[in-house]
Amino acid sequence: MISVLIYTRNEERDLPGCLASVAWSDDIHVLDSFSTDRTVEIARAAGVAVTLPRAAAQEGGAVFGGDEAARKNWALANLPFRNAWVLHLDADERVTPELRDALLAAVKNPGPNVAFRVQRRDFFLGTWLRHVQTSPYYLRLFRPEKMHYERLVNPVSIPDGPAGEVTGYLDHFPFSKGIAHWVERHNAYSTLEARQILENRAAHKPFSLRLAFTAGGFNERRFHQKELFYRLPARPLVKFLLLYVLRRGFLDGRAGFTYAMLQSFYEYLIVLKTRELTSLARRAISAQTPIAK
């Protein structure tokens, strides 16, 4: 009744556990992105459908160039899902038995909903980060023809219709490969976030504080809200205080403090790279501008 889509890149450590947690599905797809370890071998040995970058490129062009939304949109439009509903996962996530039962019940009687949010539990240092998470709810179960994604990195899920919620937990282990891997990945993410900020400013009308709270369209309101956050002074400090104090991350102990610090560091990288890209863009414009005689 539910197809499963798992995105992978060098996930030989995490993929077996993820696959085991969705063994109840009769249609599992792995969309790989240039893995150099045993990820593809493990997926094929488990008997799931595997799609590689070259196969995707043959059908739809270069979709794995760092644009996560493009990759996900391509998958929803092109993969041959057997079932009407798709559950989207990353390899470091696990579907709990309670969530499995709730998902199957939801698709039996979805009502007007075209998507469902699930609650994710992030774990770090053996601790559930219950408080320090920005938001624990994610749109992961949906009708593929009713879902699309936007943004280069950390894509936003946009359903074409109403969305409900299911009970149970999706367990997430973002530090399963160690802190060094997390830092390396978020160093790459911060570059894409900086590019996204500049693209937003180039493609949209000027920022409006009023529209951040009153714009009627969801996408327009979201753009101005993001711009509001991007323009806050001392944004890394604001991020830390938001997670550790306002969201009571201190209740998560040492894990909560460390996670809030890492997220603040990530935000600082975005700030620095946005400044750098802005400076490079201005220099390029100046170099192209003829000097008046």
HUZI-V793074 format. One record per residue. N is the residue number from 0. OMEGA is omega in radians with two decimals (* if undefined). Layout:
BEGIN
n=N omega=OMEGA
n=N omega=OMEGA
END
This chain:
BEGIN
n=0 omega=-3.13
n=1 omega=2.98
n=2 omega=-3.12
n=3 omega=3.11
n=4 omega=-3.11
n=5 omega=3.10
n=6 omega=-3.07
n=7 omega=2.90
n=8 omega=-3.11
n=9 omega=-3.06
n=10 omega=-3.10
n=11 omega=3.14
n=12 omega=-3.00
n=13 omega=-3.01
n=14 omega=-3.12
n=15 omega=3.13
n=16 omega=3.11
n=17 omega=-3.14
n=18 omega=3.14
n=19 omega=-3.09
n=20 omega=3.11
n=21 omega=-3.13
n=22 omega=3.12
n=23 omega=-3.14
n=24 omega=3.11
n=25 omega=-3.08
n=26 omega=-3.11
n=27 omega=3.14
n=28 omega=3.00
n=29 omega=3.06
n=30 omega=-3.03
n=31 omega=-3.13
n=32 omega=3.04
n=33 omega=3.07
n=34 omega=3.11
n=35 omega=3.10
n=36 omega=-3.06
n=37 omega=-3.08
n=38 omega=-3.09
n=39 omega=3.11
n=40 omega=-3.14
n=41 omega=-3.13
n=42 omega=-3.13
n=43 omega=3.12
n=44 omega=3.12
n=45 omega=3.09
n=46 omega=3.13
n=47 omega=3.12
n=48 omega=-3.12
n=49 omega=3.05
n=50 omega=-3.10
n=51 omega=-3.10
n=52 omega=-3.09
n=53 omega=3.10
n=54 omega=3.11
n=55 omega=-3.13
n=56 omega=3.13
n=57 omega=-3.08
n=58 omega=-3.01
n=59 omega=3.14
n=60 omega=-3.09
n=61 omega=-3.08
n=62 omega=-3.10
n=63 omega=-3.10
n=64 omega=-3.13
n=65 omega=3.14
n=66 omega=-3.07
n=67 omega=-3.14
n=68 omega=3.13
n=69 omega=3.13
n=70 omega=-3.10
n=71 omega=3.11
n=72 omega=3.10
n=73 omega=-3.11
n=74 omega=-3.11
n=75 omega=-3.10
n=76 omega=-2.95
n=77 omega=-3.10
n=78 omega=-3.05
n=79 omega=3.13
n=80 omega=3.11
n=81 omega=-3.00
n=82 omega=-3.08
n=83 omega=-3.10
n=84 omega=-3.13
n=85 omega=3.01
n=86 omega=-3.10
n=87 omega=-3.13
n=88 omega=2.86
n=89 omega=-3.03
n=90 omega=-3.13
n=91 omega=3.10
n=92 omega=-3.13
n=93 omega=3.07
n=94 omega=3.11
n=95 omega=3.11
n=96 omega=3.13
n=97 omega=3.11
n=98 omega=3.10
n=99 omega=-3.13
n=100 omega=-3.13
n=101 omega=3.12
n=102 omega=-3.13
n=103 omega=3.10
n=104 omega=-3.10
n=105 omega=-3.09
n=106 omega=3.05
n=107 omega=-3.12
n=108 omega=-3.05
n=109 omega=-3.04
n=110 omega=-3.14
n=111 omega=-3.03
n=112 omega=3.04
n=113 omega=-3.13
n=114 omega=3.11
n=115 omega=3.05
n=116 omega=3.04
n=117 omega=3.13
n=118 omega=-3.10
n=119 omega=3.04
n=120 omega=3.07
n=121 omega=-3.14
n=122 omega=3.13
n=123 omega=-3.12
n=124 omega=3.14
n=125 omega=-3.06
n=126 omega=2.98
n=127 omega=3.12
n=128 omega=-2.98
n=129 omega=-3.02
n=130 omega=-2.96
n=131 omega=3.08
n=132 omega=3.08
n=133 omega=3.08
n=134 omega=-3.12
n=135 omega=-3.05
n=136 omega=-3.10
n=137 omega=3.07
n=138 omega=-3.04
n=139 omega=3.11
n=140 omega=-3.03
n=141 omega=2.93
n=142 omega=-3.01
n=143 omega=3.14
n=144 omega=-3.11
n=145 omega=-3.09
n=146 omega=2.95
n=147 omega=-3.04
n=148 omega=3.07
n=149 omega=3.13
n=150 omega=-3.12
n=151 omega=-3.06
n=152 omega=-3.02
n=153 omega=-3.02
n=154 omega=3.08
n=155 omega=3.12
n=156 omega=-3.09
n=157 omega=3.13
n=158 omega=3.08
n=159 omega=-3.11
n=160 omega=-3.09
n=161 omega=3.13
n=162 omega=3.09
n=163 omega=3.12
n=164 omega=3.08
n=165 omega=3.10
n=166 omega=-3.11
n=167 omega=-3.06
n=168 omega=2.93
n=169 omega=-3.08
n=170 omega=-3.04
n=171 omega=-3.12
n=172 omega=-3.03
n=173 omega=-3.13
n=174 omega=-3.09
n=175 omega=-3.14
n=176 omega=3.10
n=177 omega=-3.11
n=178 omega=-3.14
n=179 omega=3.12
n=180 omega=3.11
n=181 omega=-3.13
n=182 omega=3.12
n=183 omega=-3.13
n=184 omega=-3.11
n=185 omega=2.97
n=186 omega=3.08
n=187 omega=3.12
n=188 omega=-3.08
n=189 omega=3.07
n=190 omega=3.12
n=191 omega=3.10
n=192 omega=3.11
n=193 omega=3.07
n=194 omega=-3.13
n=195 omega=3.13
n=196 omega=-3.14
n=197 omega=3.11
n=198 omega=3.10
n=199 omega=-3.10
n=200 omega=3.12
n=201 omega=-3.01
n=202 omega=-3.06
n=203 omega=3.07
n=204 omega=-3.08
n=205 omega=-3.12
n=206 omega=3.09
n=207 omega=3.10
n=208 omega=-3.14
n=209 omega=-3.10
n=210 omega=3.09
n=211 omega=-3.11
n=212 omega=-3.01
n=213 omega=-3.10
n=214 omega=-3.10
n=215 omega=-3.12
n=216 omega=-3.11
n=217 omega=-3.09
n=218 omega=3.13
n=219 omega=3.14
n=220 omega=-3.14
n=221 omega=3.13
n=222 omega=-3.10
n=223 omega=3.08
n=224 omega=3.10
n=225 omega=3.12
n=226 omega=3.09
n=227 omega=3.13
n=228 omega=-3.12
n=229 omega=-3.09
n=230 omega=3.14
n=231 omega=3.04
n=232 omega=3.12
n=233 omega=-3.04
n=234 omega=3.09
n=235 omega=3.10
n=236 omega=3.10
n=237 omega=3.13
n=238 omega=3.13
n=239 omega=-3.12
n=240 omega=3.11
n=241 omega=-3.07
n=242 omega=-2.99
n=243 omega=-3.08
n=244 omega=-3.05
n=245 omega=3.11
n=246 omega=3.05
n=247 omega=3.09
n=248 omega=3.12
n=249 omega=3.11
n=250 omega=3.09
n=251 omega=3.05
n=252 omega=-3.11
n=253 omega=3.12
n=254 omega=3.14
n=255 omega=3.12
n=256 omega=-3.12
n=257 omega=-3.13
n=258 omega=3.12
n=259 omega=3.10
n=260 omega=3.13
n=261 omega=3.11
n=262 omega=3.08
n=263 omega=3.07
n=264 omega=3.10
n=265 omega=3.13
n=266 omega=3.14
n=267 omega=3.07
n=268 omega=3.12
n=269 omega=3.12
n=270 omega=-3.11
n=271 omega=-3.09
n=272 omega=3.06
n=273 omega=3.09
n=274 omega=-3.11
n=275 omega=-3.13
n=276 omega=3.09
n=277 omega=3.12
n=278 omega=3.13
n=279 omega=3.13
n=280 omega=3.13
n=281 omega=3.11
n=282 omega=3.13
n=283 omega=3.11
n=284 omega=3.14
n=285 omega=-3.12
n=286 omega=-3.11
n=287 omega=-3.10
n=288 omega=3.14
n=289 omega=3.14
n=290 omega=-3.12
n=291 omega=3.13
n=292 omega=*
END
